[in-house]
Amino acid sequence: MRPDDDTPATHGGSRLLVLKALSGTLPVSHYGVVTQGIPHIASVTMDTLAPGDAGVDDERFIPVLAAGESALLPRLDALEPELASALAAAGGVNP
């Protein structure tokens, strides 16, 4: 975190993951999430996804294999309502 706000600090290798809003709770069609630990850009489709390590128990992420590599995907069903609440508290979105 930066000392003057609660924005996470980014490091080399950070990338912006652009996601399509699915829940209908957001006033935007797409949003971005800063990620770390992604070695290269990859398009992930249903054909390249498989269930991941069932031993990972985290309410924020879903373990998957993406193109054969272990990954943790954010649980969008939990993330989008939290993002909508944060946007509303901040005064909404300016187009």
N, CA and C of each residue as an Amber inpcrd file, in Angstrom:
protein
   285
   0.8330000  -1.1790000   0.0000000   0.0000000   0.0000000   0.0000000
   0.8800000   1.2450000   0.0000000   0.3870000   2.2620000  -0.6510000
   1.0750000   3.5440000  -0.5800000   0.7060000   4.2200000   0.7310000
   1.6170000   4.9860000   1.3190000   1.3260000   5.5810000   2.6270000
   0.1730000   6.5690000   2.6220000  -0.1240000   7.2100000   1.4820000
  -1.1430000   8.2540000   1.4550000  -2.5430000   7.7620000   1.1040000
  -2.6900000   6.5040000   0.7380000  -4.0220000   5.9770000   0.4360000
  -4.0170000   4.4640000   0.5730000  -5.1350000   3.8380000   0.2270000
  -5.2220000   2.3860000   0.3660000  -5.0780000   1.6590000  -0.9670000
  -4.4800000   2.3170000  -1.9570000  -4.2380000   1.6860000  -3.2500000
  -3.0290000   0.7670000  -3.1370000  -3.1630000  -0.5160000  -3.5330000
  -2.0160000  -1.4170000  -3.4400000  -0.8670000  -0.9450000  -4.3230000
   0.3370000  -1.0900000  -3.8220000   1.5200000  -0.7840000  -4.6270000
   1.6820000  -1.8670000  -5.6880000   2.1510000  -1.4810000  -6.8600000
   2.3970000  -2.4640000  -7.9100000   3.8940000  -2.6390000  -8.0860000
   4.2600000  -3.7600000  -8.6030000   5.6570000  -4.0990000  -8.8030000
   5.8420000  -4.5120000 -10.2560000   7.0800000  -4.6960000 -10.6730000
   7.3380000  -5.1610000 -12.0240000   6.5570000  -6.4380000 -12.2960000
   6.0260000  -6.5640000 -13.4720000   5.2480000  -7.7500000 -13.8090000
   3.7690000  -7.6070000 -13.5320000   3.3480000  -6.4580000 -13.0000000
   1.9160000  -6.2360000 -12.7940000   1.2400000  -6.0600000 -14.1440000
   0.0280000  -6.5620000 -14.2280000  -0.7430000  -6.4410000 -15.4680000
  -2.1730000  -6.0370000 -15.1170000  -2.8490000  -5.4650000 -16.0870000
  -4.2440000  -5.1050000 -15.9070000  -5.0970000  -6.1600000 -16.5920000
  -5.9190000  -6.8240000 -15.8210000  -6.8300000  -7.8390000 -16.3270000
  -8.1720000  -7.1600000 -16.5750000  -8.6470000  -7.1490000 -17.8190000
  -9.9250000  -6.5250000 -18.1600000 -10.9910000  -7.6150000 -18.1880000
 -12.0420000  -7.4000000 -17.3950000 -13.1100000  -8.3810000 -17.2550000
 -14.4340000  -7.7980000 -17.7140000 -15.2620000  -8.6280000 -18.2960000
 -16.6180000  -8.2250000 -18.6630000 -17.4980000  -8.3970000 -17.4300000
 -18.2600000  -7.3590000 -17.1010000 -19.1640000  -7.4270000 -15.9560000
 -20.2840000  -8.4150000 -16.2670000 -20.5400000  -9.3360000 -15.3430000
 -21.5240000 -10.3850000 -15.5910000 -22.7480000 -10.3150000 -14.6960000
 -22.6300000  -9.6620000 -13.5420000 -23.6890000  -9.7360000 -12.5380000
 -24.8470000  -8.7820000 -12.7810000 -24.6220000  -7.7250000 -13.5450000
 -25.6620000  -6.7220000 -13.7230000 -25.7150000  -5.7160000 -12.5870000
 -24.8200000  -5.8280000 -11.6050000 -24.8240000  -4.9000000 -10.4720000
 -23.9320000  -3.6890000 -10.7030000 -23.1280000  -3.7120000 -11.7580000
 -22.2000000  -2.6130000 -12.0250000 -22.7620000  -1.6620000 -13.0760000
 -22.4500000  -0.3700000 -12.9580000 -22.9140000   0.6040000 -13.9510000
 -22.0160000   0.6640000 -15.1890000 -21.1130000  -0.2980000 -15.3390000
 -20.1930000  -0.3540000 -16.4800000 -20.2370000  -1.7560000 -17.0710000
 -19.8130000  -1.8880000 -18.3290000 -19.8280000  -3.2070000 -18.9690000
 -18.5360000  -3.9850000 -18.7500000 -17.4390000  -3.2810000 -18.4850000
 -16.1360000  -3.9090000 -18.2520000 -15.4290000  -3.1890000 -17.1050000
 -14.5240000  -3.8830000 -16.4430000 -13.7230000  -3.2670000 -15.3920000
 -12.3540000  -3.9350000 -15.3630000 -11.3990000  -3.2780000 -14.7140000
 -10.0350000  -3.7960000 -14.6760000  -9.6050000  -4.1670000 -13.2710000
  -8.7680000  -5.1900000 -13.1900000  -8.1970000  -5.6530000 -11.9310000
  -6.6890000  -5.7490000 -12.1250000  -5.9170000  -5.1300000 -11.2290000
  -4.4600000  -5.2330000 -11.3000000  -4.0580000  -6.6080000 -10.7740000
  -3.2340000  -7.3090000 -11.5410000  -2.7910000  -8.6480000 -11.1620000
  -1.2730000  -8.6920000 -11.0630000  -0.7900000  -9.7220000 -10.4130000
   0.6500000  -9.9620000 -10.3370000   0.8940000 -11.4470000 -10.5180000
   2.0700000 -11.7800000 -11.0020000   2.4430000 -13.1780000 -11.1360000
   2.0010000 -13.8210000 -12.4340000   1.5340000 -13.0280000 -13.3870000
   1.1610000 -13.5770000 -14.6910000   2.3710000 -13.4040000 -15.6010000
   2.9990000 -14.5090000 -16.0180000   4.2440000 -14.3860000 -16.7850000
   4.0630000 -13.8870000 -18.2170000   2.8740000 -14.0670000 -18.7680000
   2.6390000 -13.6280000 -20.1420000   1.1430000 -13.4440000 -20.3530000
   0.7980000 -12.6820000 -21.3610000  -0.6040000 -12.4480000 -21.6830000
  -1.1830000 -13.7180000 -22.2910000  -2.3980000 -14.0660000 -21.8810000
  -3.0520000 -15.2590000 -22.4100000  -4.5510000 -15.0120000 -22.4760000
  -5.1600000 -15.4640000 -23.5410000  -6.6160000 -15.4620000 -23.6210000
  -7.0980000 -16.7730000 -23.0180000  -7.9980000 -16.6750000 -22.0670000
  -8.5140000 -17.8650000 -21.4040000  -9.9390000 -18.0870000 -21.8730000
 -10.2080000 -19.2850000 -22.3590000 -11.5490000 -19.6520000 -22.8100000
 -11.9990000 -20.8920000 -22.0480000 -13.2390000 -21.2550000 -22.1930000
 -13.7460000 -22.4630000 -21.5420000 -12.9770000 -23.6990000 -22.0060000
 -12.4930000 -23.6810000 -23.2440000 -11.7430000 -24.8280000 -23.7690000
 -10.3770000 -24.9900000 -23.1130000  -9.8070000 -23.9040000 -22.5790000
  -8.4640000 -23.9790000 -21.9840000  -8.5040000 -24.0030000 -20.4590000
  -9.7010000 -24.0640000 -19.8610000  -9.8450000 -24.1030000 -18.4000000
 -10.1790000 -25.5020000 -17.9140000  -9.6530000 -25.8540000 -16.7540000
  -9.9840000 -27.1110000 -16.0890000  -9.9730000 -26.8430000 -14.5840000
 -10.6780000 -27.6690000 -13.8070000 -10.6430000 -27.4880000 -12.3540000
  -9.2150000 -27.5790000 -11.8320000  -8.9250000 -26.7620000 -10.8230000
  -7.5840000 -26.7440000 -10.2440000  -7.5030000 -27.5450000  -8.9670000
  -6.5530000 -27.2090000  -8.1280000  -6.2760000 -27.9030000  -6.8780000
  -7.4640000 -27.7810000  -5.9270000  -8.1430000 -28.8910000  -5.6890000
  -9.3110000 -28.8850000  -4.8080000  -8.9230000 -28.5960000  -3.3600000
  -7.6340000 -28.6790000  -3.0410000  -7.1680000 -28.4070000  -1.6900000
  -7.0910000 -26.9260000  -1.3580000  -7.2110000 -26.0680000  -2.3690000
  -7.1830000 -24.6230000  -2.1360000  -8.5740000 -24.2000000  -1.6780000
  -8.6650000 -23.6630000  -0.4670000  -9.9500000 -23.2380000   0.0850000
  -9.8740000 -21.7460000   0.3730000 -10.3410000 -20.9530000  -0.5570000
 -10.2850000 -19.5040000  -0.4140000 -11.5780000 -18.9390000  -0.9740000
 -12.2930000 -18.1820000  -0.1610000 -13.5800000 -17.6430000  -0.6050000
 -13.4400000 -16.5470000  -1.6490000 -12.2110000 -16.0440000  -1.8760000
 -12.0090000 -14.9770000  -2.8530000 -11.5880000 -15.4780000  -4.2280000
 -11.0710000 -16.7150000  -4.3040000 -10.5100000 -17.2090000  -5.5600000
 -10.9810000 -18.6220000  -5.8780000 -10.9630000 -18.9560000  -7.1610000
 -11.2730000 -20.2960000  -7.6420000  -9.9910000 -20.8720000  -8.2410000
  -9.5130000 -22.0190000  -7.7430000  -8.3140000 -22.6220000  -8.3330000
  -8.6550000 -23.2860000  -9.6660000  -7.8620000 -23.0070000 -10.6820000
  -8.0830000 -23.5830000 -12.0150000  -6.7430000 -23.9600000 -12.6390000
  -6.8260000 -24.7200000 -13.7080000  -5.7050000 -24.9220000 -14.6170000
  -6.0720000 -24.1600000 -15.8810000  -5.2760000 -23.1840000 -16.2380000
  -5.5020000 -22.3840000 -17.4470000  -4.3920000 -22.7280000 -18.4230000
  -4.7570000 -23.3770000 -19.5160000  -3.7740000 -23.8420000 -20.5010000
  -2.6970000 -24.6860000 -19.8160000  -3.1070000 -25.5030000 -18.8450000
  -2.1940000 -26.4040000 -18.1640000  -1.4180000 -25.8070000 -17.0080000
  -1.5820000 -24.5150000 -16.7330000  -0.8520000 -23.8600000 -15.6430000
  -1.8020000 -23.5350000 -14.4950000  -1.3390000 -23.7490000 -13.2630000
  -2.1520000 -23.4390000 -12.0850000  -2.3910000 -21.9410000 -11.9970000
  -3.6190000 -21.5720000 -11.6490000  -3.9690000 -20.1600000 -11.5110000
  -5.0970000 -20.0320000 -10.4950000  -5.2340000 -18.8420000  -9.9450000
  -6.3510000 -18.5130000  -9.0700000  -7.1470000 -17.4080000  -9.7460000
  -8.4060000 -17.6800000 -10.0420000  -9.2800000 -16.6790000 -10.6520000
 -10.1260000 -16.0350000  -9.5640000 -10.3380000 -14.7210000  -9.6550000
 -11.1900000 -14.0760000  -8.6480000 -12.6300000 -14.5680000  -8.7800000
 -13.2920000 -14.7160000  -7.6450000 -14.7130000 -15.0940000  -7.6500000
 -15.5190000 -13.8390000  -7.9930000 -15.9070000 -13.7380000  -9.2490000
 -16.5830000 -12.5360000  -9.7260000 -17.9350000 -12.3410000  -9.0600000
 -18.5930000 -13.4400000  -8.6670000 -19.8850000 -13.3150000  -8.0040000
 -19.7620000 -12.6100000  -6.6540000 -18.5740000 -12.6210000  -6.0620000
 -18.3310000 -11.8880000  -4.8180000 -17.7030000 -10.5260000  -5.0850000
 -16.8570000 -10.4510000  -6.1000000 -16.1280000  -9.2140000  -6.4020000
 -17.0440000  -8.1150000  -6.9380000 -17.9240000  -8.4530000  -7.8580000
 -18.7360000  -7.4210000  -8.5150000 -19.6680000  -6.6830000  -7.5610000
 -20.3830000  -7.3380000  -6.6470000 -21.2010000  -6.5670000  -5.6950000
 -20.3610000  -5.6620000  -4.7900000 -19.1690000  -6.1320000  -4.3850000
 -18.2880000  -5.2850000  -3.5720000 -17.8230000  -4.0720000  -4.3620000
 -17.4930000  -4.2760000  -5.6300000 -17.0760000  -3.1740000  -6.4910000
 -18.2240000  -2.1900000  -6.6950000 -19.4390000  -2.6990000  -6.8920000
 -20.6080000  -1.8290000  -7.0590000 -20.8310000  -0.9770000  -5.8100000
 -20.6870000  -1.5760000  -4.6310000 -20.8480000  -0.8260000  -3.3760000
 -19.7830000   0.2540000  -3.2370000 -18.5400000  -0.0930000  -3.5870000
 -17.4480000   0.8810000  -3.4990000 -17.6700000   2.0380000  -4.4700000
 -18.1340000   1.7240000  -5.6800000 -18.4090000   2.7800000  -6.6610000
 -19.5320000   3.6930000  -6.1780000 -20.5860000   3.0960000  -5.6130000
 -21.7040000   3.8940000  -5.1070000 -21.2450000   4.7960000  -3.9590000
 -20.4240000   4.2660000  -3.0680000 -19.9270000   5.0480000  -1.9350000
 -19.0260000   6.1920000  -2.3930000 -18.3500000   5.9910000  -3.5240000
 -17.4440000   7.0170000  -4.0500000 -18.1690000   8.0200000  -4.9430000
 -19.4560000   7.8560000  -5.1050000 -20.2120000   8.8050000  -5.9150000
 -20.4970000   8.3440000  -7.3240000 -20.2860000   7.0790000  -7.6000000
 -20.6250000   6.5420000  -8.9140000 -19.4950000   6.6350000  -9.9110000
 -19.8710000   6.4520000 -11.1740000 -18.9130000   6.4290000 -12.2840000
 -19.1860000   7.6020000 -13.1940000 -18.1450000   8.3220000 -13.5760000
 -18.2900000   9.3900000 -14.5650000 -18.0110000   8.8130000 -15.9400000
 -18.9620000   8.9430000 -16.8720000 -18.7420000   8.3780000 -18.2160000
 -17.6180000   9.0720000 -18.9510000
